[in-house]
Amino acid sequence: MRRIDELTSEINESTIQLQDIKDQMSKQFKELWKLQCKKDMGHEYDKDRYEDLMYNHKVLQQKRRRLITHINYLNKEFFEILI
């Protein structure tokens, strides 16, 4: 029973982290979209900011994938214990 509680706690923490990453990605995507529109229209845009946002967005995507994999593993372990 103790392990189930630990797994539940860890799953909840990971889910909160995942939601935080999702929120960050959403904000970055909005900024990237605005800069991309300026770029596509031929207007001047902050190239350094654009590159930084692209890099940070890719890093967040990697963190998101890692967390999803971790949550899936925890869920699998959780259900194996229950059965």
C-alpha positions in Angstrom: 0.0 0.0 0.0 2.9 2.3 0.7 4.3 1.9 -2.8 0.9 2.8 -4.3 0.8 6.0 -2.3 4.4 6.8 -3.4 3.4 6.2 -7.0 0.3 8.2 -6.8 2.2 11.1 -5.3 4.9 10.9 -8.0 2.3 10.7 -10.8 0.5 13.7 -9.4 3.8 15.7 -9.2 4.7 14.7 -12.8 1.3 15.7 -14.0 1.6 19.1 -12.5 5.0 19.5 -14.1 3.6 18.4 -17.4 0.8 21.0 -17.2 3.4 23.7 -16.3 5.4 22.8 -19.4 2.3 22.8 -21.5 1.5 26.3 -20.3 5.1 27.5 -21.1 4.9 26.0 -24.5 1.6 27.7 -25.2 3.0 31.1 -24.3 6.1 30.5 -26.4 4.1 29.3 -29.4 2.1 32.5 -29.3 5.3 34.6 -29.4 6.8 32.4 -32.1 3.6 32.7 -34.2 3.7 36.5 -34.0 7.4 36.6 -35.0 6.8 34.1 -37.8 4.0 36.2 -39.2 6.3 39.2 -39.3 9.0 37.1 -40.9 6.6 35.7 -43.5 5.3 39.2 -44.4 8.8 40.5 -44.9 8.6 42.9 -41.9 11.5 43.4 -39.5 11.6 41.0 -36.5 13.9 40.2 -33.6 15.9 37.4 -35.1 17.8 36.6 -31.8 14.5 36.4 -29.9 13.1 34.1 -32.6 16.1 31.8 -32.4 16.0 31.7 -28.6 12.3 30.9 -28.6 12.8 28.1 -31.2 15.6 26.6 -29.1 13.6 26.9 -25.8 10.5 25.4 -27.5 12.5 22.4 -28.6 13.9 21.9 -25.1 10.4 22.1 -23.6 9.3 19.5 -26.2 12.0 17.1 -25.1 11.1 17.7 -21.4 7.5 17.0 -22.2 8.3 13.8 -24.0 10.4 12.6 -21.1 7.7 13.4 -18.6 5.1 11.6 -20.6 7.3 8.5 -20.8 7.9 8.7 -17.1 4.2 9.0 -16.3 3.5 6.1 -18.5 6.1 4.0 -16.7 4.7 5.0 -13.3 1.1 4.2 -14.4 2.3 0.8 -15.7 4.0 0.0 -12.4 0.9 1.3 -10.5 -1.4 -1.1 -12.3 1.0 -4.0 -12.0 0.9 -3.6 -8.3 -2.9 -3.5 -8.2 -3.2 -6.7 -10.2 
